[in-house]
Amino acid sequence: MAQAQNRSQVEKNLKKLCSKSFAGRGYVKNGDRKAAKYIARKFIQFGLQQINHQYFQPYSFNINSFPKKISLNINEKELIPGRDFIIKASAVAIKGQYSCKYLPLSEEDRKSDLSSIFLVGNSSHKEFLKDNIFQAKGFIYLEEKQPIWSVYAGRDTSSYIVIKVNKNAFNDSIHQIDINIQNQYLSPHESQNVWAQVKGTKYPDSLIIIGAHYDHLGMMGDVIYPGANDNASGTAMLLELARYFSQKEHQADYTIIFAAFSGEEVGLLGSKYMADHFPFNLKNIKAMINLDMVATGSEGITVVNAKTVAKVFNSLVSINDEKQYLKEVKARGESCNSDHCPFYEKGVPAVFIYTRGPEATAYHIPEDHYESLPLTEFDDLFCLLRDFIKKQAFQQHHYH
């Protein structure tokens, strides 16, 4: 296995980013701000230059949050938040005891007042969930396994409460729930991207962006979502590349911008803001590599936008064929599923790289923590990206 330059430093960064002090790098306890400050301190330590005279690119958005303990009892049995149930991120405060009725409803139930009733259903009842056609208090969505959480819906609030429950967490049918949720709607939540640059030695006006989102889901009540693979892993890779290329003997021929985005989990808000407020000419960006979930790799990597950004993809493949770093560099088509997208939509040759492998599967659950990270091919991916960045400058200016 090829060695990244400083594995102990990589693991130190990962451990810190996933630590309780950063509260899941979300919207409770200033988690994302603490993480941003940590990344900026690293950029300063490496000697990277500021962009627009600062390491932060501030912006704001509205987001719902759950800073206080939440609880759900089904048939008087207390469920474990994050493991047995999650609440939709748009939920407002609610406290009390509620009766439940299963879908589909009887004719009699359809005609009755359901404004204080929770309906119970599964994936076949999505239309009831979407439009709340019976004006119920809420919906309990029965899942086959531990439910995954998302904060995307938290950009707005809704008094219609949606709860996803692992149906294996209780035995009987649901006839009653006790629920207690306290929310805090942050309007606005002040956030920030973190950015820095290493000036190119020969072609400083030509740019490559290495991007990764550092934010995660934060906390749902007192449950922390550490976001180790998603995406402390990509952030740690970004920091390691920044550390390497900041060293005088490793400086590239052209300028590298290191961009750590916030707001990805809310809908790519940080990368959208940066792409819309980019202080350099977007046409000067030769490539944008977005790193998201790179802690595995036993089955290789996937490159999103490989078919439309063929030059970048083919370069990665040829390096890997020569050096045999990874099992496979696999092509995937266009997808707006991470922070490459806002740049790609503006004509930037942007790709998204993630690793593949069954050795870490936790996604948007509290178990995506530092201790579960295998980092199977982290070092080899580092070497592939390092070689790509070095090769890219030569290719861009040799053939044009």
N, C-alpha and C positions, 0 to 999 in steps of 0.2 A: 504493500500500500504506500502510495506517495504521501509524504508528510506535509501538512500545512505548516506554515512557518512557526506558529506558536500555539500548539494545541491547548496548553494549560491556560493561556489567555482567552482562547475561544470558550473554554468551559467556564471560566470565571465570568465572562460576559453573559453567557447563557444563564448561569445560576442567578446572577444579579437581576437580569431582565425578568426572570420567572419568580423572583422572590416575593414574599408577602408584602414587603415594603412598597412594591410597585402596584399592588392591589389589582393585578390582572391588566395593567396598562390601559384602563378604560376611564370611566366617567365618575367613579367613586374614589374619594380620598386623593384626588388629583393624580391618579395613577398614570395617565398618559403624559402629564407635564413632568412628573418625576423621571419617567423613562426618557423623555426628550432631553432633559438636562444631563442625564447620564451619557447619552449619545454625543451631545455637544461637548461634554468634557473630554470624551475620547478623541473627538476631532481636534480639539485644542491640544491635547497631549501628543497627537501624531504630527502636529504642525500644519494641518490643513488650513487653507485660506478660507476666509468668509466669502459669502455671496451677498451682494447688496449690503455690505458692511455688517452682516450679522450671520450667526449660525442658525437662527430661527426664521421661519417664514410664517408669521402669525395669521390666523384666520379663525372664523367661528362658525358654529352650527348649533341648531337646537337638538337636544337629545334628552330622552327620559332616562331616569336612573332609579336604582333601588338600594339606597344606602343603609336601610335598616332591615333587621331580620324579617324574613317572610315565613309563613307557615301554612301548611295544608294538612288537614285531617280528613281522611275518608272513612266513613263508618266508625268514627272515633279512633282510627289508627293514624298515628302521626307519620307522614311521609318525609323522606329525606330530600331537601331541595338540591337540584343539580343531578341527583342520581335517580330519584323516583319521579320527579316532576320538574317542569319548568313553566314559567309564565311568559306569555307573549309580551315583548318589550314595550308595547303601547299601553300596558295596564295602568289604571289609576288606583288610588287608595280604595281598599275595600276591607271590611271587617265584619264577620258575622257567620251565621249558620244558614245554610241554604239547602232546600230540597232539590232532588235531581230527577229527571225523566229521560228515558232512553229514546233515541230516534230509531225507526220512524215513529212519529206520534200517532196516537189514536185520533179518530174524528173528534171526540169529546175534548181531548187535550188541545187540539188545534184551535178550538174555539175559545179556550179559557185564557185567562191572564197569566202570561208566563214571565212577567217582568221581574219576578224575584226567584226564578227557577234557572238552574243550570241544566242544559241539555247535554246528553252523553252520546258520543258517536265515534266513528273512525274515519279512515280515509275515504270511504264511500259516501260520506255525508258532507263533503267539502262545500257543496252549494249552500248548506244551512250556515256553515261557518262564515262564508264569504259575505253574505248579504243579511244575516241575522233576520231571516224572513218572519220569524215568530216573535221578534222583539224580546228575546230572553235576556236574562242577566249575564249569562256567559255560556261558554261551551267547553266541555271536557273532552279532549281528543285522546282516545286510547291508542297508545303506541305498542308495537311488538317488543320494543327494547328500550334501553335508556334514551330519553329524548335529547336531541342536540338543541342548543340555544343559539339565538341570533339576536343582535341588537338593531338590525336594519329597520324593523317596525317602530323602533323607539324615536324616530324623528317626529312622530306625532303621538298623541294620546287617544285612548278610547275607553269609554266606560263599559264597553262590552268586553268582558274578561275572558281570555282564552288560556286554558291550561292544558299542557300536554303531559300525560301521565303514562308511565310504564305500567301496563296492565298486569304485569307479573308482581307488582308491589303489594297487591291485596288479593284477597280470595273471592269475596262475595260480589254481587252486583252493587253498584253505587246507589245508595238511597239518600245519603246526606253528606254534606261537606261542611267543615269549619275552615274558614280562610281568613288570613290576615296579611295584607299587602300594604306597605307604605311606599309611595313613590315621590321622587323629586324631579320636576321637569326643569331642565337647565336651559334657559332662554335668554341669552345665548350661552353656550359652553365655549370658552376661549381655548382654542387648540393651536397647534403649530406643527408644521413640517420641520425637519432638521436637515440642513444641507451644508455642504462644504465642497471645496474643489482642490485638486492638485493640477497646477498649470502645466500644460504641455511644453516640452523643451524645444520642439521644432515647429509644431503647428498648434499654437495655443487657441486659435479660433475654431478648430475642429473639436467636437465634443463627443464623449461617450457618457451615458448615464448608467450608473449602477443603482438600482432602486430596490427598496424593500419596505413593507409597512411594519411599523413597530407597535402599533396599537393592537389591543385584543378586546375581549368582551368585558373586562373589568370584574365587577361583582354583581351577583344576583342575591340580594340580602347579605348574609354573612358568608356566602360561598364564593371563593375566589376561582376564577377561570384563568390559570396561569399562561395559557397560550404558548407552550414551549415549542412545538413544531410549527404552530401557526401563531405568530411568526417570529418568535425569538430566534429561531434557527436562521431565517433569511437575514434578520438584522445582524446576527453574529457574523454571518458570512460577509455582509457589507462592511462591517467594522474591520474584519481581518484583511479584506482587500484594500480598504483605506489605509490600514497600518502598513501593509506591504508596499503599496505604490507611493506612499508619502516619503519613503526612504530614497535618498538622493540617487543611490545606485540602481533603483528600480523605477525611477520616474519614466512615464510613457512619453512618446513623441507629441501627444496631443492631450488636451485637457480632459480629466476625468471628474465628473460631478457625482458625488455620493449623496443620494436623496433618501432619507428615511421619512416615510409618509405616516401621518395619523389619519384617522377617519375612514380607513379602508373598510372596516367592519360595518360602518354605517352607510356604505354605498360609494366607495372610492372617492370620498370627498377631498382628501388631502392631495391625491394625485391630480384630480380634476382642477383643484385650485392652482397647483403648481403649473400644470400645462397651460392654464388660462392666464397665468401671471409669470411666465417664464422670462427672465431678464436677458436672455440671449436669443439669437436668431434660431428658431426651431429647425431651419433648413441646414444648420451647421451640425446637427446631431447625427453622427454616423451610425450609432446603434444605441438602443436602450435595452438593458437587461434587467428584468424585474425578477426578484428572487422571493418565492413564497412557499414555505413548507419544504425545506431541503434537509431534513434530519434522517431520511432513510437512504435508499439508493441501491439496494441489493439487486433490483431489476433495472437499474439505470435511471435516466432522466427523461422527462417529456418536455418538449419545446412547443409552447402554444404560439400560433402565428407562423409556424415553420414554413408553411407553404406559400405564404404571401411575403415573408421576409426571408427569402431563400438564401440570400448571400450570407446572412448571419448563421442560419441553420447549417448550411453546407460547410462553413468554416469550422463550426463546432464539431461536425461529423468528421471532417478530414483530420483535425487535431486528435480526436479520440481514436480514429482508425490507426493513426501513427503511434500514439502513446499508450493506447489500451487502458485508459484511466477507468472507464465505466463500461458496464456490460452492454448498454445500448443508449444511443441518443435517438429518441423516438420523436417523430413528427406528429403534431396535432394541428388541426385547422384553426381558423379564427375563433376567438372567444373573448367576450368582454368580462372575464371572471377574476381579474386582478388589476393591479395598478399600472400595467403596461398600456391598458386600454385608452385612457384619455390622451396619451401621447400618440398612440397608433392612429387614433381618430383624427389627429391633426397632421398626419402624413409622416410621422417619425417611424423609422424602421425599428419597431419595438417588439420584443418577445418576452414571454413569461416562462421561467424554468422552475419545475418542481421535480423532486426525486420520487421514485416509485419503489415500493417494497412492502411486504406484509409485516415487517418488524415493528412498525409503529402505526397504529390505526386510530388512536384517540383524536377526535375532531369535534371541537366546540362542546367539549365536556370537561369537567374539572380534572379529569385524569390525564389531560394533556399537560403534564408537568415535567420539570427538569429531569427527574430521576428516570423517566420513561424514554428519554432520548437515546436512540442507538448510535446516531452519527455515523452510520455504516460507511457511507462514501463521501463524507463531508470533506476530507482532505483531498480526495481525488477530484471532486467537483471544484474545489478551490484551485487546484492545479490546471484544470481545464479552462476555467474562467481567466486565470492569470495568463495562460498561453494565448487564449483568444484575444485578450486586450492587447497584448504585445504584437500579435500577428495582424490585428485589425488595422493598426496605424500604417504598417508597411503596405498592406494591400490597398488601402484607400488612396494612398498617395503615390503608389507605384504604377497604378494602371489608369489613372485619370489625367 
